[in-house]
Amino acid sequence: MMGVELRLEEHASRVQERFEALEGRLDGLESEDIAINQAVRGLLNGLDDALRRELRATRDQCMGEVADLRAMLERELDAIRTQMEDMRGDWALCKRAVASGTTTIREGPRIDVPKPKFYSGARNARELENFLWGLEQYFEAMGIVDNASKIRTATLYLSDTAMLWWRRRHSDIERGTCTFHTFDDFKRDLKRQFYPENAEDEAKSRLRRLKQVGHIREYIKEFTNLVLEIPDLSDKDSLFYFMDGLQPWAKTELKRRGVQDLASAIAYAEGFIDYSNQRDSPKPKEWKDNHGKGGGEPSRSKEDEREESAHKPKSSRWKPPREGKDASKPKNSCFLCDGPHWVRDCPKRKALNAMTTQYEEKQEEGTSIGSLQLLNAIKATPKETKKSGLMFVEAKLNGVPTKALVDTGASHNFLSVEEAQRLGIKATQGRGFVKAVNSDAKPLQGVARGVKTTIGDWEGQLNLTVVSMDDYKVVLGMDFFNQVKAFPLPFANKLCIMDGGTTCMVPTEQASKRETKVLSALQVEMEEQINSVAAREPSKDAPRHAKTSPKVQDVPKELHQGSLRALASSRGDDERKHVEAKEGNLAKPSPQQNEVHDGKARRYEESLPIAG
């Protein structure tokens, strides 16, 4: 029983605790409900105040707009009343005029307005500007003021590319992706499509490069067109460019007259007479020169001369000047500056004594060859060169100076391995062999293509074959001569280069005589191609006048005919005939002729020509 009572008491205590907890929670809910009610009331009060303020502001704004509308309507009504009063006055005037029966109608003169030219869509700033300006003038003359009418009328004068552009724009307008509200929008879009953006810069460049070459009127016409394409060019700059492009005699004449503006300069320049063009004008076609008979005038019979002399009036010594002829202008131009004035009025007359002194000083100097065109005019015997030997020329390969051998017996340009390393030239691997007359075949070290080369005033690119050479660093062969159109002048120590239409003379040096003579016979064996190239020099230890014994040397089969023929062609006609004669007698072997055995040619060293 005691245990049951204890359990009941524990159960009763737990129930009591739960009731107490529930009472506490109820007290908390009541306090939270009070707080929520207070918060909701506060929010409602705030919203009420905000709504009231918004309503007051909206009401004030509406009242202001209504007041503005009322004032605007009153102004419009006043304007309408004023117009109505004016219309009443005009109506009364018309009534009185009709009643009196005296109406006068003034019509302006009818003007035949020319239609603008068609625009084909050329990207030319001048043509596009002229087209738009012509449209504006046409609209003004025809009284077209509506933008839509202007656009419709302007599109009627488009053709070719411009018409294709308008078709595309018309499709965009129908789809609603493009709109032209005004005629200015149409012009802006047309310029954006066809107007070159750098037109002004190109005109400035052409103006800077413009020079008077032909007649002065042609120069003035071209200059005026370019100036009109540059809207922001000042008068001072225009006068400077105009004077700078003139020929010296015209510029001197304008400075002598003291022109200060472009209009005066153009007016004076148009009155100049260009005597330089008149002197160079050809003779009439009906004249036939009798240079073969020693006369320059056309041949005339004696009867024609008699008739002409009979009709000629006898004149005295003094002849009055012809009417309309300006006696102040000379018959011939000034010989100092080619200007249209007398020599006594030339501003360069003071420099005549200095020019004479300089000319006398130049005559005292030795004669030098400055151009190939002067060779035919040289009658004096050229000076003999003090040195005789191989010709060398100063050159720059890859920007580094070096000395190159000029050899017409070489068919390619060669560069030694050591010199290529010094100059920093990289070569690609090449397949082939180099075979000299008295040496074994050696493989090519490579080929350097497009090497930047400078020889005198000539600049360009050359292809160089890198080989092992003991005597020379750089050899310029027939490949160089054919590429730059060059030829050597040993008697003048010059190398003439005619590449690019210009002639330049490069000085050369001749080495002193060596103890041995030079033989130009070096073979390069490539794939399916054999060439006779480059010069080789025998050993320096060999005596100068040593007699060569008939020692047989092995020569490759490819050198037997092709190399000998190429070598002989570079030596001259006599050597070529000599080689052809030897080739014709190959069928009859003899101790002094070439023999062919097993694809190899055997010959005596005496049979080859020696270049000394």
C-alpha positions in Angstrom: 0.0 0.0 0.0 2.8 2.3 0.8 4.3 1.9 -2.7 1.0 2.7 -4.3 0.6 5.8 -2.3 4.1 6.9 -3.3 3.4 6.4 -7.0 0.1 8.3 -6.7 1.8 11.2 -5.0 4.6 11.3 -7.7 2.0 11.2 -10.4 0.0 14.0 -8.7 3.1 16.1 -8.4 4.0 15.7 -12.1 0.4 16.7 -13.0 0.7 19.7 -10.8 3.9 20.7 -12.5 2.4 20.4 -15.9 -0.5 22.6 -14.9 1.9 25.2 -13.6 3.8 25.1 -16.9 0.6 25.5 -18.9 -0.4 28.5 -16.8 3.0 30.1 -17.5 2.6 29.6 -21.2 -0.8 31.1 -21.2 0.5 34.2 -19.4 3.3 34.5 -22.1 0.7 34.2 -24.9 -1.3 37.0 -23.4 1.7 39.3 -23.3 2.7 38.4 -26.9 -0.9 39.1 -28.0 -0.8 42.5 -26.4 2.6 43.3 -28.1 1.3 42.2 -31.5 -1.8 44.3 -31.2 0.3 47.3 -30.3 2.6 46.7 -33.3 -0.2 46.3 -35.8 -1.8 49.5 -34.5 1.5 51.4 -34.9 1.8 50.1 -38.5 -1.7 51.1 -39.3 -1.2 54.5 -37.9 2.0 55.0 -40.0 0.3 53.8 -43.2 -2.5 56.2 -42.6 -0.2 59.1 -42.2 1.8 58.1 -45.4 -1.4 57.7 -47.4 -2.6 61.1 -46.3 0.7 62.7 -47.4 0.6 61.0 -50.8 -2.9 62.1 -51.4 -2.1 65.7 -50.5 0.9 65.7 -52.9 -1.1 64.1 -55.7 -3.9 66.6 -55.2 -1.5 69.5 -55.3 0.2 68.2 -58.5 -3.1 67.7 -60.3 -4.2 71.1 -59.3 -1.0 72.6 -60.7 -1.3 70.7 -64.0 -4.9 71.8 -64.4 -3.9 75.4 -63.8 -1.1 75.1 -66.5 -3.5 73.5 -68.9 -6.0 76.3 -68.3 -3.4 79.0 -68.9 -2.2 77.2 -72.1 -5.8 76.9 -73.4 -6.4 80.6 -72.6 -3.3 81.5 -74.7 -4.4 79.3 -77.6 -7.9 80.8 -77.5 -6.4 84.3 -77.5 -4.2 83.4 -80.6 -7.3 81.9 -82.3 -9.3 85.0 -81.6 -6.5 87.2 -83.1 -6.3 85.0 -86.2 -10.0 85.2 -86.6 -9.9 88.9 -86.4 -7.2 89.0 -89.1 -9.2 86.6 -91.2 -12.3 88.8 -90.9 -10.2 91.8 -92.1 -8.9 89.8 -95.1 -12.3 88.5 -95.9 -13.7 92.0 -95.9 -10.9 93.1 -98.1 -11.6 90.3 -100.5 -15.3 91.2 -100.6 -14.5 94.8 -101.4 -12.1 93.7 -104.2 -14.7 91.4 -105.7 -17.4 94.1 -105.5 -15.2 96.7 -107.2 -14.2 94.2 -109.9 -10.5 95.2 -110.1 -8.4 92.2 -109.2 -4.7 92.1 -110.1 -2.9 88.8 -110.0 0.9 89.0 -110.0 2.7 85.9 -111.3 6.4 85.5 -110.9 8.6 84.5 -113.8 8.6 80.9 -114.6 12.1 79.4 -114.1 13.1 76.2 -115.9 14.9 74.5 -112.9 17.5 71.9 -114.1 17.1 68.5 -112.5 19.9 67.2 -110.3 22.3 64.6 -111.7 22.0 60.9 -110.8 24.2 59.5 -108.0 25.6 56.0 -108.6 27.0 55.4 -105.2 30.7 56.2 -105.9 32.8 56.7 -102.8 33.9 60.1 -103.8 33.5 63.0 -101.4 33.3 65.7 -104.1 30.6 63.8 -106.1 28.5 63.1 -103.0 28.7 66.6 -101.7 27.7 68.0 -105.2 24.8 65.6 -105.4 23.4 66.7 -102.0 24.0 70.4 -102.7 22.2 70.0 -106.1 19.2 68.4 -104.3 19.0 71.3 -101.8 19.1 73.9 -104.6 16.4 71.9 -106.6 14.1 71.7 -103.5 14.5 75.4 -102.9 13.7 76.4 -106.5 10.7 74.0 -106.7 9.4 75.1 -103.3 9.5 71.6 -101.7 9.6 72.0 -98.0 8.0 68.7 -96.7 10.6 66.2 -95.5 8.7 63.2 -96.9 8.5 64.9 -100.3 12.2 65.7 -100.2 13.1 62.1 -99.4 10.8 60.7 -102.1 12.3 63.1 -104.7 15.9 62.4 -103.7 15.5 58.7 -104.0 14.4 59.1 -107.6 17.9 60.3 -108.6 19.8 57.3 -107.1 21.2 54.6 -109.4 23.4 51.5 -109.4 24.9 50.9 -105.9 23.0 53.8 -104.3 19.7 52.4 -105.6 20.5 49.0 -104.1 21.2 50.7 -100.8 17.8 52.5 -100.9 16.0 49.3 -101.7 17.5 47.7 -98.5 16.6 50.8 -96.4 13.1 50.8 -97.8 12.7 47.2 -96.7 13.9 48.1 -93.3 11.4 51.0 -93.1 8.5 48.6 -94.0 9.6 46.3 -91.3 9.8 49.1 -88.8 13.6 48.7 -88.1 14.6 52.0 -89.7 12.9 55.4 -89.9 13.8 58.8 -91.5 11.9 61.6 -89.8 13.7 64.5 -91.6 15.7 65.0 -94.8 18.8 65.6 -92.6 18.4 62.0 -91.3 18.4 60.7 -94.9 21.5 62.7 -95.8 23.3 61.5 -92.6 22.6 57.9 -93.4 23.6 58.3 -97.1 26.9 59.9 -96.0 27.6 57.2 -93.5 27.2 54.6 -96.2 29.1 56.3 -99.1 31.2 59.2 -97.8 34.9 58.3 -97.3 35.9 59.0 -93.8 39.5 60.0 -94.7 38.6 62.2 -97.7 40.0 65.3 -96.1 43.3 63.6 -95.1 43.7 62.2 -98.6 43.2 65.7 -100.0 45.8 67.1 -97.7 48.3 64.4 -98.7 47.7 65.1 -102.4 48.0 68.8 -101.8 51.3 68.3 -100.0 52.7 66.2 -102.9 51.3 68.4 -105.7 54.0 69.8 -107.9 53.9 71.7 -111.2 55.0 69.3 -113.9 53.2 70.4 -117.0 51.4 73.7 -117.9 50.8 76.1 -115.0 47.0 76.3 -115.8 46.7 72.5 -115.2 48.5 73.0 -111.9 46.1 75.8 -110.9 43.1 73.7 -111.8 44.3 70.7 -109.7 45.3 72.9 -106.8 41.9 74.6 -106.7 40.0 71.3 -106.7 42.1 70.0 -103.8 41.7 73.3 -101.8 37.9 73.1 -102.1 37.9 69.6 -100.6 39.6 71.0 -97.4 37.2 73.3 -95.7 39.4 74.3 -92.7 42.5 75.3 -94.7 43.5 78.9 -94.0 44.4 81.5 -96.6 48.0 81.6 -95.4 48.5 77.9 -95.7 46.8 77.9 -99.1 49.2 80.5 -100.4 52.2 78.5 -98.9 51.2 75.3 -100.6 50.5 77.0 -103.9 53.9 78.7 -103.9 55.7 75.6 -102.8 54.4 73.5 -105.7 55.3 75.9 -108.4 58.4 75.7 -110.5 61.4 77.8 -109.4 60.9 80.5 -112.2 57.2 80.9 -111.4 57.8 81.1 -107.7 60.6 83.7 -108.2 58.3 85.8 -110.3 55.5 85.7 -107.8 57.9 86.7 -105.0 59.2 89.5 -107.1 55.7 90.9 -107.5 55.0 90.6 -103.8 51.7 88.6 -103.7 50.1 88.3 -100.3 46.9 86.3 -100.9 46.0 83.2 -102.9 43.6 85.0 -105.3 46.3 87.4 -106.4 48.8 84.6 -106.8 46.5 82.6 -109.0 45.6 85.7 -111.1 49.3 86.5 -111.7 50.2 82.9 -112.4 47.5 82.5 -115.0 49.1 85.3 -117.0 52.6 83.7 -117.1 53.9 82.3 -120.3 55.7 79.0 -119.9 58.6 79.2 -122.3 60.1 75.9 -121.2 57.2 74.0 -122.8 57.4 76.1 -126.0 61.1 75.2 -126.5 60.4 71.5 -126.2 57.4 71.6 -128.5 57.8 69.4 -131.6 57.9 70.8 -135.1 54.7 70.7 -137.3 54.1 67.5 -139.1 54.0 69.2 -142.5 57.6 70.2 -142.1 60.1 67.6 -143.3 63.6 68.1 -142.0 66.5 67.8 -144.5 69.1 66.8 -141.9 70.6 64.5 -144.5 71.3 67.4 -146.8 72.5 69.6 -144.0 69.4 71.9 -143.8 66.8 72.1 -141.0 64.0 73.9 -142.9 61.6 72.4 -145.3 62.7 72.1 -148.8 61.2 74.7 -151.2 61.6 75.1 -154.9 63.1 78.2 -156.5 59.7 79.2 -157.9 58.1 79.3 -154.5 61.0 81.4 -153.2 60.6 83.9 -156.1 56.8 84.2 -155.5 57.4 84.7 -151.8 60.0 87.3 -152.3 57.8 89.1 -154.9 54.9 89.4 -152.5 57.1 90.5 -149.6 57.2 94.3 -149.2 60.6 95.9 -149.0 61.2 96.8 -145.4 63.7 99.2 -143.9 66.0 98.5 -141.1 63.7 99.8 -138.4 60.3 98.0 -137.9 57.7 99.4 -135.6 56.3 96.9 -133.0 53.2 95.0 -133.9 49.9 96.2 -132.5 48.8 94.2 -129.4 52.3 92.9 -128.7 53.7 93.8 -125.3 57.2 95.2 -125.8 58.0 94.9 -122.1 58.1 91.1 -122.4 61.2 89.5 -123.9 61.1 87.2 -126.9 63.0 84.5 -125.0 62.9 83.6 -121.3 65.6 84.5 -118.8 68.5 82.2 -119.1 69.2 82.4 -115.3 65.9 81.3 -113.9 63.7 80.6 -117.1 61.3 83.4 -116.0 59.2 85.5 -118.3 61.3 88.7 -117.8 64.5 90.3 -119.1 67.8 89.3 -117.7 68.4 92.8 -116.3 65.3 92.4 -114.1 66.2 88.9 -112.9 66.6 88.7 -109.1 69.3 86.1 -109.4 71.5 88.3 -111.5 73.7 89.1 -108.5 74.6 85.4 -108.2 76.0 85.3 -111.8 79.6 86.1 -110.8 79.5 83.4 -108.1 78.1 80.9 -110.6 80.9 81.7 -113.0 83.5 81.3 -110.3 82.1 77.9 -109.3 82.0 76.7 -112.9 85.7 77.6 -113.4 86.6 75.8 -110.2 84.7 72.7 -111.3 86.6 72.8 -114.7 89.9 72.6 -112.9 88.9 69.4 -111.1 89.5 66.0 -112.7 86.9 64.4 -114.9 84.8 61.7 -113.1 82.1 59.3 -114.3 78.9 60.2 -112.6 76.4 58.4 -114.8 76.2 55.9 -117.5 74.6 58.5 -119.8 77.8 60.5 -119.9 79.9 57.6 -121.4 79.0 58.4 -125.0 80.0 62.0 -124.5 83.5 61.2 -123.2 86.0 61.7 -126.0 89.2 61.8 -123.9 91.2 58.7 -123.3 90.4 57.3 -119.8 93.2 57.1 -117.3 94.8 53.8 -117.0 94.3 52.1 -113.7 97.4 51.8 -111.5 96.4 48.4 -110.2 95.4 45.3 -112.1 93.7 42.3 -110.5 90.4 41.2 -109.2 87.7 43.7 -108.5 86.3 44.1 -105.0 83.3 46.2 -103.8 82.3 47.4 -100.4 79.0 45.9 -99.3 76.8 45.5 -96.3 75.3 42.1 -95.6 72.7 42.0 -92.8 73.8 45.5 -91.9 77.5 44.5 -91.3 80.1 45.9 -93.8 82.2 43.4 -95.7 84.2 43.2 -99.0 82.9 41.1 -101.9 84.6 39.8 -105.0 83.0 40.8 -108.3 83.3 37.8 -110.6 81.5 37.3 -113.9 82.8 33.8 -114.1 80.7 32.7 -111.2 77.0 31.8 -111.8 75.9 32.1 -108.1 76.6 34.3 -105.1 78.8 32.6 -102.5 79.5 33.2 -98.9 82.2 31.5 -96.8 81.2 29.7 -93.6 83.4 31.9 -91.4 82.0 35.1 -92.9 78.4 33.8 -92.4 79.1 33.3 -88.7 80.6 36.7 -88.4 77.7 38.4 -90.2 75.1 36.5 -88.2 73.5 35.0 -91.4 71.5 31.8 -90.9 71.3 29.4 -93.8 68.9 26.6 -94.5 70.2 23.1 -95.3 71.0 22.6 -99.0 71.6 19.4 -100.9 74.5 19.4 -103.3 78.3 19.3 -103.7 81.0 21.8 -104.6 83.8 20.4 -106.9 86.8 22.5 -107.7 89.3 21.6 -110.4 92.2 20.6 -108.1 90.2 19.6 -105.0 87.8 16.9 -103.8 84.0 17.3 -103.8 82.6 19.0 -100.7 78.9 19.2 -99.6 77.2 22.6 -99.5 76.9 24.1 -96.1 73.5 25.7 -96.9 71.6 28.5 -98.7 70.8 31.9 -97.2 67.8 33.4 -98.9 66.6 37.0 -98.8 69.7 38.4 -97.2 69.4 42.2 -96.9 72.3 43.7 -99.0 73.5 47.2 -99.5 76.0 48.1 -102.2 76.5 51.8 -102.6 73.1 53.4 -103.2 71.5 50.1 -104.1 69.5 48.2 -101.5 67.9 44.8 -102.0 67.9 41.1 -101.1 70.2 38.4 -102.4 70.4 34.6 -102.2 73.8 33.4 -100.9 75.2 29.9 -101.1 77.3 29.1 -98.0 80.4 27.0 -99.0 83.9 26.4 -97.6 86.2 29.0 -99.3 89.8 29.7 -98.3 90.6 32.8 -100.4 87.5 35.0 -100.5 84.7 35.8 -98.0 82.0 36.9 -100.4 81.7 36.3 -104.2 79.1 38.0 -106.4 78.4 36.0 -109.5 76.1 36.1 -112.5 73.1 35.6 -110.3 73.7 39.1 -108.8 74.4 40.7 -112.2 71.2 39.3 -113.7 69.1 40.3 -110.7 70.2 44.0 -110.4 71.1 44.5 -114.1 74.7 45.4 -113.3 78.0 45.2 -115.2 81.6 46.1 -114.1 83.8 48.8 -115.6 87.4 47.8 -114.8 89.0 50.7 -116.6 87.1 53.2 -114.4 87.1 51.1 -111.2 83.3 51.3 -111.2 80.3 48.9 -110.9 77.2 50.1 -112.7 73.8 49.0 -111.2 70.7 49.7 -113.2 68.0 48.1 -111.0 64.7 49.8 -110.6 65.1 52.2 -113.5 67.8 54.2 -111.7 71.5 54.1 -112.5 74.1 54.2 -109.7 77.9 53.9 -110.0 79.6 52.1 -107.2 83.4 52.5 -106.7 85.4 49.3 -106.7 88.9 48.3 -105.7 91.4 46.2 -107.6 93.8 44.0 -105.7 97.4 44.1 -106.6 99.0 41.4 -108.9 99.3 38.1 -107.2 102.1 35.6 -107.7 99.7 33.1 -109.4 97.0 33.4 -112.0 93.3 32.8 -111.2 91.3 30.0 -112.8 87.5 30.4 -112.7 86.3 26.8 -112.7 84.3 25.5 -109.8 81.4 23.1 -110.1 78.3 22.8 -108.0 76.4 19.5 -108.5 72.8 19.8 -107.5 69.8 17.5 -108.0 69.2 17.3 -111.8 71.1 20.6 -112.3 74.8 21.3 -112.9 76.2 24.8 -112.8 79.7 26.2 -113.4 80.2 28.7 -110.6 82.6 30.7 -108.4 86.3 31.3 -108.8 89.0 29.3 -107.2 92.7 30.3 -106.9 95.6 27.9 -106.9 98.0 27.7 -104.1 100.2 30.7 -103.4 103.3 28.5 -103.0 103.3 27.7 -106.7 105.9 29.6 -108.7 104.7 32.3 -111.0 106.2 31.1 -114.3 106.3 27.4 -113.5 105.6 25.2 -116.5 102.9 22.8 -116.0 103.5 19.2 -117.0 100.9 17.3 -118.9 99.5 15.8 -115.7 96.1 14.1 -116.1 93.4 15.2 -113.7 90.0 13.5 -113.1 87.1 15.7 -114.0 83.4 14.8 -113.4 81.4 13.8 -116.4 79.0 16.8 -115.9 81.9 19.2 -116.3 83.0 17.7 -119.5 80.8 19.6 -121.9 78.4 21.8 -119.9 81.0 23.5 -117.7 83.5 24.0 -120.5 80.8 25.5 -122.7 79.6 27.8 -119.9 83.2 28.8 -119.0 84.0 29.5 -122.7 80.8 31.6 -123.1 81.9 33.8 -120.3 85.4 34.2 -121.8 84.4 35.3 -125.3 83.8 34.0 -128.8 87.4 32.8 -129.3 87.3 30.6 -126.3 83.8 29.3 -127.3 85.1 28.3 -130.7 88.1 26.7 -129.1 85.9 24.5 -126.8 83.5 23.6 -129.6 86.5 22.5 -131.8 87.7 20.3 -128.9 84.3 18.8 -128.4 84.0 18.0 -132.1 87.3 16.0 -132.0 86.5 13.9 -128.9 86.0 10.9 -131.1 89.7 11.1 -132.1 91.7 10.9 -128.8 95.1 12.3 -128.8 97.6 13.3 -126.1 96.5 17.0 -126.4 92.8 16.4 -126.4 90.1 15.3 -123.9 89.4 11.6 -123.4 86.2 10.1 -122.1 86.4 6.8 -120.2 83.6 5.3 -117.9 81.7 8.6 -117.6 84.8 10.7 -116.6 86.6 13.2 -118.7 90.4 13.3 -118.7 92.1 16.4 -119.9 95.4 18.3 -119.7 95.5 21.4 -117.5 97.0 23.2 -120.5 93.7 22.9 -122.5 91.8 25.2 -120.1 92.2 28.9 -120.5 93.9 30.7 -117.7 92.5 34.0 -116.5 95.4 36.3 -115.5 
